Amino acid sequence: MRSFSPADQILFGLMNASLLFTIAYWILGFDRQFATGFAIEDGPVEYGTALMLLVSALVLAWQAVRQFRMGQALAGVCLVVYALIFVFGTGEEISWGQRILGLETPDYLMERNYQEEITLHNIVVGGKQLTKTVFGGGLTVAILLYLLALPALYGKSAVVTRLADRLAVPVPLWRHGIMGVGASVVMLVVDIPRQWEVYELVFSLLTVSIFLAPANLAAFGRRTAT
């Protein structure tokens, strides 16, 4: 089993601490303090998530540059697309800097965004919030499949292994899957306002860890650390 790097020790420490804080607030009944303090809008959890999503994007961009230099154009393009997805996630997390810059919400979004802010994931379409229809439970299932099914199949299924390597998909290690399942269990058990903000933070920390040192390091032209 690959040992924890110094970066992973910090990242997993932050994940564990965030989940333990959430459990402690819930057990002690400090719902209001949690919602208006630890997990408050524009607070440490939300900005931490945005920062980690941005770091994930930068790591993917760095990997893309390496792939282009190695002559792996397809892998490089795929990594650029992945990086742009995380840039989009960063922008959405902080409403594209609306409150930081003091921007006004356009009339179009004021009428269609249930939080009246500059984001796409909070738009209401056909009476349903886009977050719940597109970015909701289905996305959670897809993420868990990525964390659990891909590591299980990589190296055992020739098709999955070839596709993951050709498309430069960073494959999680088992510890990432275990953390993802653990965080999901905590969210199902705990019932406290804004708990899902912590869930997002945990997964943003997970992606940084995965992208820095995926299970398929060799596909990125790097040696596997022991």
URDAMO-V27800 format. One record per residue. N is the residue number from 0. PSI is psi in radians with two decimals (999 if undefined). NEAR is the number of other ideal C-beta (glycine too) atoms within 10 Angstrom. Layout:
N,PSI,NEAR ; N,PSI,NEAR
This chain:
0,2.37,7 ; 1,2.35,14 ; 2,2.82,8 ; 3,2.19,14 ; 4,2.88,13 ; 5,-0.68,7 ; 6,-0.76,12 ; 7,-0.62,18 ; 8,-0.70,11 ; 9,-0.81,14 ; 10,-0.80,24 ; 11,-0.55,17 ; 12,-0.73,12 ; 13,-0.67,16 ; 14,-0.86,22 ; 15,-0.74,14 ; 16,-0.74,10 ; 17,-0.76,23 ; 18,-0.70,21 ; 19,-0.70,11 ; 20,-0.76,15 ; 21,-0.79,26 ; 22,-0.73,16 ; 23,-0.80,12 ; 24,-0.73,23 ; 25,-0.83,17 ; 26,-0.71,10 ; 27,-0.14,10 ; 28,0.42,10 ; 29,0.96,14 ; 30,-0.82,15 ; 31,-0.73,11 ; 32,-0.61,13 ; 33,-0.84,25 ; 34,-0.53,18 ; 35,0.05,13 ; 36,-1.52,13 ; 37,-0.83,20 ; 38,0.39,24 ; 39,2.65,15 ; 40,2.36,13 ; 41,0.54,12 ; 42,-2.94,15 ; 43,-0.64,14 ; 44,-0.83,24 ; 45,-0.80,19 ; 46,-0.53,14 ; 47,-0.71,19 ; 48,-0.82,23 ; 49,-0.74,22 ; 50,-0.77,17 ; 51,-0.57,26 ; 52,-0.69,27 ; 53,-0.74,19 ; 54,-0.72,19 ; 55,-0.76,28 ; 56,-0.73,21 ; 57,-0.68,15 ; 58,-0.75,22 ; 59,-0.70,23 ; 60,-0.71,17 ; 61,-0.73,14 ; 62,-0.64,25 ; 63,-0.77,21 ; 64,-0.75,12 ; 65,-0.73,17 ; 66,-0.74,22 ; 67,-0.70,15 ; 68,-0.51,10 ; 69,-0.02,12 ; 70,0.24,8 ; 71,1.39,20 ; 72,-0.78,10 ; 73,-0.83,11 ; 74,-0.70,23 ; 75,-0.76,19 ; 76,-0.75,15 ; 77,-0.76,19 ; 78,-0.61,27 ; 79,-0.74,18 ; 80,-0.79,13 ; 81,-0.74,23 ; 82,-0.72,20 ; 83,-0.61,13 ; 84,-0.73,14 ; 85,-0.52,23 ; 86,-0.74,17 ; 87,-0.77,15 ; 88,-0.68,21 ; 89,-0.82,20 ; 90,-0.76,18 ; 91,-0.64,18 ; 92,-0.61,23 ; 93,0.39,20 ; 94,0.65,22 ; 95,0.62,17 ; 96,0.30,12 ; 97,-0.88,16 ; 98,-0.49,13 ; 99,-0.73,11 ; 100,-0.11,9 ; 101,0.65,7 ; 102,2.56,13 ; 103,2.54,8 ; 104,2.23,16 ; 105,2.65,11 ; 106,-0.67,8 ; 107,-0.78,9 ; 108,-0.54,17 ; 109,-0.63,12 ; 110,-0.43,11 ; 111,-0.25,15 ; 112,2.10,21 ; 113,-0.31,12 ; 114,0.03,16 ; 115,0.82,12 ; 116,3.04,15 ; 117,1.40,22 ; 118,2.73,21 ; 119,-0.58,16 ; 120,-0.23,17 ; 121,0.14,19 ; 122,2.47,18 ; 123,2.14,16 ; 124,2.12,10 ; 125,0.58,6 ; 126,0.06,5 ; 127,2.39,12 ; 128,2.30,17 ; 129,-0.56,19 ; 130,-0.72,18 ; 131,-0.47,12 ; 132,-0.69,13 ; 133,-0.77,14 ; 134,0.24,16 ; 135,-2.22,14 ; 136,-0.63,9 ; 137,-0.71,11 ; 138,-0.69,11 ; 139,-0.76,16 ; 140,-0.76,10 ; 141,-0.71,11 ; 142,-0.76,15 ; 143,-0.62,14 ; 144,-0.71,12 ; 145,-0.72,19 ; 146,-0.45,23 ; 147,-0.85,17 ; 148,-0.74,13 ; 149,-0.82,19 ; 150,-0.57,20 ; 151,-0.61,13 ; 152,-0.48,16 ; 153,2.25,20 ; 154,-0.26,13 ; 155,-0.61,9 ; 156,2.09,13 ; 157,-0.67,9 ; 158,-0.85,8 ; 159,-0.76,17 ; 160,-0.79,16 ; 161,-0.77,10 ; 162,-0.78,13 ; 163,-0.73,21 ; 164,-0.74,17 ; 165,-0.64,13 ; 166,0.12,15 ; 167,0.79,25 ; 168,2.02,20 ; 169,2.09,26 ; 170,2.22,22 ; 171,2.73,25 ; 172,2.90,18 ; 173,-0.54,14 ; 174,-0.49,16 ; 175,-0.73,24 ; 176,-0.72,20 ; 177,-0.75,13 ; 178,-0.70,23 ; 179,-0.75,22 ; 180,-0.75,13 ; 181,-0.76,14 ; 182,-0.65,23 ; 183,-0.70,17 ; 184,-0.76,11 ; 185,-0.76,19 ; 186,-0.54,18 ; 187,-0.54,8 ; 188,-0.79,9 ; 189,2.47,17 ; 190,1.64,9 ; 191,2.47,21 ; 192,2.39,13 ; 193,0.40,18 ; 194,-0.48,19 ; 195,-0.30,12 ; 196,-0.67,23 ; 197,-0.67,27 ; 198,-0.78,21 ; 199,-0.69,19 ; 200,-0.79,28 ; 201,-0.80,25 ; 202,-0.52,22 ; 203,-0.65,24 ; 204,-0.65,26 ; 205,-0.77,24 ; 206,-0.65,25 ; 207,-0.81,22 ; 208,-0.79,26 ; 209,-0.82,20 ; 210,-0.54,23 ; 211,-0.68,18 ; 212,1.34,18 ; 213,2.92,24 ; 214,-0.52,20 ; 215,0.90,20 ; 216,-0.61,16 ; 217,-0.56,11 ; 218,-0.31,21 ; 219,0.24,19 ; 220,0.47,13 ; 221,2.60,13 ; 222,2.52,7 ; 223,2.21,11 ; 224,2.65,9 ; 225,999,6
